[in-house]
């Protein structure tokens, strides 16, 4: 009877050891699964914040483009360029920079300069020979069939514009650029 009892005790002990290994393995599998799930959730949250930031920037740039297109073509450059000296009388002068609410500015950049409106200019003159690939420049802006270095501020028929937004995003430096072409027609 003692021999039988000893064998039964050994089987129980062996069975208990296997159960402990199984419990430890199960715990490890659960821990790895939880860590993977937490990592996926964190990544998903970061992607959602990045998408949200881009949507805020795109809405702000689109609003500026709407303002540009709603402004009389003859006054758009003077209203949205860097110079205050040529601002149209009685019209709101917006300037080349704008604020984007809901985004964090880059270090050293004022919030009021997160967005920028870029025209094909040299100084305060619209020029055809400016190289801005995002705007397809250089190009003929007054329809005379030539690309020259003359001032076309007052005779251009269409005006390419690049609206950019730069901010400190979840992933660091982030930016968008939205080109548009304004036309005198």
Phi, psi and omega per residue, in radians:
X1 nan -0.676 3.130
X2 -1.112 -0.681 3.128
X3 -1.120 -0.749 3.122
X4 -1.126 -0.728 3.133
X5 -1.134 -0.659 3.117
X6 -1.157 -0.744 3.107
X7 -1.112 -0.734 3.120
X8 -1.089 -0.701 3.107
X9 -1.123 -0.719 3.133
X10 -1.142 -0.714 3.101
X11 -1.080 -0.738 3.123
X12 -1.116 -0.743 -3.137
X13 -1.117 -0.756 3.119
X14 -1.133 -0.710 3.125
X15 -1.141 -0.695 3.124
X16 -1.149 -0.658 3.115
X17 -1.141 -0.724 3.108
X18 -1.139 -0.705 3.127
X19 -1.108 -0.694 3.115
X20 -1.123 -0.750 3.086
X21 -1.097 -0.738 3.124
X22 -1.103 -0.709 3.117
X23 -1.134 -0.747 -3.138
X24 -1.127 -0.738 3.124
X25 -1.121 -0.774 3.120
X26 -1.063 -0.726 3.114
X27 -1.096 -0.733 3.106
X28 -1.091 -0.777 3.121
X29 -1.076 -0.758 3.126
X30 -1.130 -0.742 -3.139
X31 -1.098 -0.779 3.118
X32 -1.110 -0.734 3.118
X33 -1.085 -0.757 3.122
X34 -1.119 -0.765 3.130
X35 -1.099 -0.709 3.104
X36 -1.119 -0.762 3.124
X37 -1.113 -0.778 3.127
X38 -1.095 -0.742 3.089
X39 -1.070 -0.727 3.118
X40 -1.137 -0.702 3.123
X41 -1.138 -0.764 3.131
X42 -1.093 -0.767 3.112
X43 -1.103 -0.746 3.127
X44 -1.084 -0.721 3.116
X45 -1.131 -0.681 3.122
X46 -1.160 -0.739 3.104
X47 -1.090 -0.738 3.123
X48 -1.085 -0.721 3.117
X49 -1.147 -0.709 3.124
X50 -1.089 -0.788 3.116
X51 -1.101 -0.738 3.129
X52 -1.086 -0.751 3.102
X53 -1.061 -0.788 -3.133
X54 -1.100 -0.664 3.111
X55 -1.120 -0.731 3.105
X56 -1.068 -0.808 -3.138
X57 -1.104 -0.752 -3.132
X58 -1.158 -0.681 3.091
X59 -1.112 -0.734 3.138
X60 -1.118 -0.792 3.128
X61 -1.126 -0.715 3.116
X62 -1.105 -0.676 3.107
X63 -1.108 -0.694 3.106
X64 -1.163 -0.723 3.105
X65 -1.083 -0.675 3.075
X66 -1.094 -0.721 3.090
X67 -1.092 -0.730 3.118
X68 -1.055 -0.830 -3.092
X69 -1.247 -0.434 3.125
X70 -1.421 -0.250 3.136
X71 -1.485 2.464 3.098
X72 -0.924 2.279 -3.059
X73 -0.931 -0.687 -3.119
X74 -1.193 -0.293 -3.102
X75 -1.932 -0.134 -2.999
X76 -1.107 -0.802 -3.121
X77 -1.110 -0.828 -3.127
X78 -1.123 -0.537 -3.123
X79 -1.364 -0.504 -3.013
X80 -2.053 0.099 3.123
X81 -1.507 -3.134 -3.071
X82 -1.301 -0.452 -3.046
X83 -1.417 2.394 3.020
X84 -1.650 -0.231 -3.090
X85 -1.173 -0.460 -3.080
X86 -1.840 0.218 -3.117
X87 -1.044 2.355 3.140
X88 -1.145 2.390 3.131
X89 -1.145 2.392 3.098
X90 1.355 -0.143 3.139
X91 -1.813 2.552 3.108
X92 -1.176 2.284 3.095
X93 -1.689 2.013 -3.062
X94 -1.503 -0.629 -3.082
X95 1.471 3.083 -3.055
X96 -1.482 -0.280 -3.102
X97 -1.934 2.731 3.066
X98 -2.626 2.734 3.138
X99 -1.545 2.578 3.067
X100 -2.170 1.808 3.138
X101 -1.177 2.438 3.082
X102 1.679 -0.037 3.092
X103 -2.151 2.656 3.134
X104 -1.606 2.220 3.133
X105 -1.178 2.729 3.049
X106 -1.168 2.716 3.112
X107 -1.023 2.288 3.113
X108 1.439 -0.026 3.137
X109 -1.914 2.149 3.098
X110 -1.086 2.575 3.127
X111 -1.005 -0.530 -3.125
X112 -1.254 -0.127 -3.133
X113 -2.071 0.394 3.114
X114 -1.204 -0.583 3.115
X115 -1.907 2.579 -3.130
X116 -2.501 2.520 3.094
X117 -1.912 2.121 -3.079
X118 -1.986 2.182 3.062
X119 -1.874 2.782 3.075
X120 -1.357 1.479 -3.032
X121 -2.203 2.757 2.885
X122 -2.185 2.008 -3.013
X123 1.114 -2.124 -3.139
X124 -1.944 0.401 -3.129
X125 -2.023 2.365 3.033
X126 -1.325 2.233 -3.092
X127 -2.226 2.560 3.110
X128 -1.441 -0.452 -3.027
X129 -1.581 0.168 3.118
X130 -1.275 2.396 3.125
X131 -1.679 1.868 3.052
X132 -2.410 1.609 -3.068
X133 -0.952 -0.639 -3.120
X134 -1.093 -0.364 3.139
X135 -1.878 0.103 -3.116
X136 1.221 0.445 -3.111
X137 -1.680 2.509 0.184
X138 -1.360 2.693 3.104
X139 -2.859 2.806 3.126
X140 -1.307 2.076 -3.098
X141 -1.780 -0.330 -3.100
X142 -1.901 0.042 3.046
X143 1.351 0.331 3.132
X144 -1.601 0.047 3.106
X145 1.442 0.050 -3.136
X146 -2.121 2.631 2.977
X147 -1.958 1.977 -3.071
X148 -2.238 -3.103 -3.115
X149 -1.842 0.345 -3.134
X150 -1.405 2.851 3.077
X151 -1.340 2.085 3.140
X152 -1.996 0.438 -3.126
X153 -1.015 -0.636 -3.038
X154 -1.892 -0.008 -3.141
X155 -2.226 0.165 3.134
X156 -1.281 2.528 3.136
X157 -1.645 -0.489 3.015
X158 -2.500 2.749 -2.999
X159 -2.393 1.916 3.059
X160 -1.288 2.452 -3.120
X161 -2.386 2.463 3.080
X162 -2.070 2.113 3.110
X163 -1.842 2.109 -3.112
X164 -2.103 2.660 3.015
X165 -2.330 2.275 3.109
X166 -2.200 2.376 -3.109
X167 -2.678 2.915 3.045
X168 -1.568 1.869 -3.087
X169 -1.708 -3.098 3.100
X170 -0.975 -0.668 -3.108
X171 -1.651 0.182 -3.076
X172 1.821 -2.467 -3.119
X173 -1.078 2.243 3.088
X174 -2.333 2.627 3.109
X175 -2.767 2.743 2.967
X176 -2.342 2.718 3.070
X177 -2.410 2.217 -3.133
X178 -2.147 1.909 3.093
X179 -1.450 2.670 2.997
X180 -2.632 2.794 3.113
X181 -2.152 2.107 3.095
X182 -1.614 2.539 -3.071
X183 -2.265 2.578 3.132
X184 -1.373 -0.176 -3.117
X185 -1.454 nan nan
